[in-house]
Amino acid sequence: MTISPRRIVVLISGSGTNLQALIDALNTPALPHAEIALVLSNRKAAYGLTRAKEASPPIRTAYLALQPYLKANPGKTRDDYDAEVAKIVLQESPDIVVLAGWMHVFGDSFLDLLYGIKPPADDSEPVKKPIPVINLHPALPGAFDGTNAIERAYEAYQKGEIKHSGVMVHKVVRAVDRGEPLIVREVAFEEGDTLETFATRLHKVEWEIIVQATKTMLDEVKPVSVEG
């Protein structure tokens, strides 16, 4: 039986360590019968693009940043940019979109197109069913939403306000980092922790749960067929 691989699109902005975790898990029991169809970055120098190109086989990449897009398209808005990113993603017919260190908050125009709420403004076909979008966030649900979550958690720990933080993968909704959690893991602070040692320990947990959550969502939208 020939099994069509499940297609993943990954959006990044930085070094791509979480992307690397996904690449390493492809076609192992952790993430079977899957391929990364595209890695898209909003930063040209993101090392994650190099990771994708150096993967075996190489993964196609794309780059689109907000400010260069607005400069090249007078009259266009942030919503137009979000819609353009959505169109690039939809061209890959993904089964899932994973935000793995994507440092840009999407507005309605991205989510409406991916979730099939609103058809595209051009002649492209609307999605026939919602495409799940998940995000990795280095904090527990309801704590330290938005940017610099690790730094803010560490500051709270130093003040004696908390004894642990954590990481989660959640479904993406309009409210930043408020979508339904798929996997949540606590990460305790340890005596003598610096920001760097805590962040290193937390990132290792991120690499585990981003793979687990991706597999969970893929199995919901497109289970692997097993020959009986």
TACOR-V285249 format. One record per helix or strand of 3 or more residues. SS is the DSSP state (hx for helix, st for strand). FROM is the first residue (numbers start at 1). TO is the last residue. If there is no record, write none. Layout:
# TACOR-V285249
{{SS & FROM & TO} {SS & FROM & TO}}
This chain:
# TACOR-V285249
{{st & 6 & 12} {hx & 17 & 25} {st & 34 & 41} {hx & 47 & 54} {st & 61 & 63} {hx & 66 & 72} {hx & 78 & 90} {st & 96 & 99} {hx & 108 & 114} {st & 132 & 137} {hx & 149 & 158} {st & 164 & 171} {st & 181 & 188} {hx & 195 & 221}}
